[in-house]
Amino acid sequence: MLMDGIRSPIFKINDKVYDGSADFLLKYLRQQRCGFNPFLSDSCHKSDGYTIYGPMPDGTHIDVTGGWHDASDYLKYAATSANATFQLLLAYRDHPSVFADQYDASGMPAPNGIPDILDEARWGLNWLMKMHPSENYMFNQVADDRDHAGFRLPTMDSVSYSRGLERPVYFCSGKAQGIFENKNRTTGVASTAGKFASAFALGAEIFYYIDTTFAGVLQEKALSAYEFGREKPGVCQTAPCRAPYFYEEDNWVDDMELAAAEMYSLTGDKDFLDDAYKYSQQEKITPWLGEETARHYQWYPFINIGHYELAQNVPDELKQELADYYQQGIEKVWQRAKDNAFLMGIPFIWCSNNLVAAFITQCYLYRKLSGDSSYLKLETAMRDWLLGCNPWGISMVIGLPPDGNYARDPTFGVHPFVWLQTRWRFARWAGL
């Protein structure tokens, strides 16, 4: 298309424009693997790590090699990793036919008879099991912001925490942490434990048909993580170090609602169903919806999927009640968005694209639960915002579309672990 001497990029209009996009997003997770990294064909951070804040003596060695690095640095967080793992499993559960098998379990290009999305989910589950090694032991993060010492390849990481190449592993103590002057506001462990439990429970369901022994271990881990969260309600925030910022998660009942819903689906124990409903009543609407601002990761993971999962197992009137909670939150955003040319009603804060991805998911889940398409225009506008229909004409997903205009700096693109929420939507689009 040519207008006033300006030529538009070439783009496709057809029913298959999203084909391959769901699998494309796995590329970043393979790139971010800690331990053996398939992009480098080498291993990193093999000395992780030594414990702090735990009931064991500080400095006790624990093997937590594995998992995924955080965005643009080499920290590893249980909360984001558990959410990423759950999202991978959820995408596969709801859209299994969409995903290909082109890589093996190590992330190398060789089919192994298992969809790549499950290979990646298992990578996450294996690390989460290391971070929850026994019934009352759970860890929240590996390393801290002392990591921020310039760009380097993970295999060349020489940052020292005064113990050679060992890095600190923060125990979920349920109390405020921060080894220097900056402290977080931790009040419990449920926000982390709930995320562990939901990932383990859904993993146990899915892997039952692939590896029953592994599924059995996951079920045991799900039960212990859930009980740990019930025993210690409250938020488990990441620990700051030299810098004052951290993941300031301020809600936890959403995580426990989702965990309880998944535990019911796994076990059929109605006590979990009762728990899930009780948690749903404590936070009906995710607090950031309709607001102008929020603190960094204050309401992570920015959506309560527990409402949707609980709705699969309750009578129609309760299902409608849960759908209404989604609708009320969406309407709050609509009131901010309706007079904006891009229908943008999301707070412009650090990592705001994460909120956009979560909001797209909430609109989609509401539409599935209720059959109401009233907000489809808003949902579509937010999807298009991420993919380039924004004031800059730039896709916020690095590398997508391959021949298009996309962000080059991962700090300002969509955080990979939260973009996984929209992986579910890509799976849906690709399967249309």
Buried (B, 14 or more C-beta within 10 A) or exposed (E): EEEEEEEEEEEEEEEEBBBBBBBBBBBBBBBBBBBBBBEBEEBBBEBBBBBBBBEEEEEBEBEBBBBBBBBBBBBBBBBBBBBBBBBBBBBBEEBBEBBEBBBBBBBEEEEBEBBBBBBBBBBBBBBBBBBBEEEEBBBBBBBBBBBBEEEEEBEEBEBEBEEEBBBBBBBBBBBEBBBEEBBBBBBBBBBBBBBBBBBBBBBBBBBBEEEEEBBEBBBEBBBBBBBBBBEBBBBBBBBBBEEEEBBBBBBBBBBBBBBBBBBBBBBEEEEBBEBBBEBBEEBBBBBBBBBEEBBBBBBBBBBBBBBBBBBEBBEEEBBBBBBBBBBBBBBBBBEBBEEEEEBBBBBEBEBBBBBBBBBBBBBBBBBBBBEBEBBEBBBBBBBBBBBBBBEEEBBBBBBBBEEBEBBEEBEEBBBBBBBBBBBBBBBBBBBE
